[in-house]
Structures are given as structure tokens and as C-alpha cells.
Amino acid sequence: MTGAISGGGQWAFVAAAYGLTIILTGAVLWTNWRAMKKAEKRSDALRKDRK
């Protein structure tokens, strides 16, 4: 079949796809964690201002 990934190439593609997914998922988690920490810091500062 023309255009199909066959042989060892298919496993390289699968490994690359999983690797990219892991890297991008990690980037999203890290970015959201940083945003959460920043929001918590702002929230704490506002709470201290009320006292």
C-alpha cells in the first residue's frame, strides 16, 4: 500500500507521537501550575490587605 507507514518506521512514528504528547502535556501542566501559584499569591495579598 502506497503512503502507509510500514516496518520499523511505524514504531518510530508511534514513539515520536507519544513523546510529543508527553512533552506537550507536561508543558500545559507546568504552565497551569505556574498560573495557579501566581493567582494564589495575588489572593493571599488581597486577603492580607483586608486585615
N, C-alpha and C positions, 0 to 999 in steps of 0.2 A: 504494500500500500504506500503510495507516494505521500510524503509530508508527515508521516507518522513517526513518532519517536520510538526507536526500537533498540534492542540490545542494552548495553551499559548506559547509553545516553539517557534512557528513561529514568534510571535511578539517579543519575546526576541531576536531572531536572527536578525530580521529587525532593532530593536533598536540598537543592537550591531554594525550592519553594518553601519547604519547612524552615530553612534557615532565615529566609526573608521574613516569613511570618513571625518567627520568634523575635527577630531584631525589631521589627516594626511594633509588635505588641509590647515589647519592653520599652520602646521609646514613648508609646502612648501612656503606659502605666507611669513612667518616670515623670512625664510632663504633667499628668494629672495629680500626681503626688506632690510635685512642687507647687502647683496652683493651690492645692488644698492647704499646704503648710503656710503659704502666703496669706490665704483667706483666714486661717486660724490666727495668725499673728495680728492681722487687722482687727479681727473680732476681739481678741484679748485687749488690744489697745483701746478700742471703743468701750469695752467693759470697765477698764481702769479709769477712763475719763468720767464715767458716771458716778464713781465713788467719791 
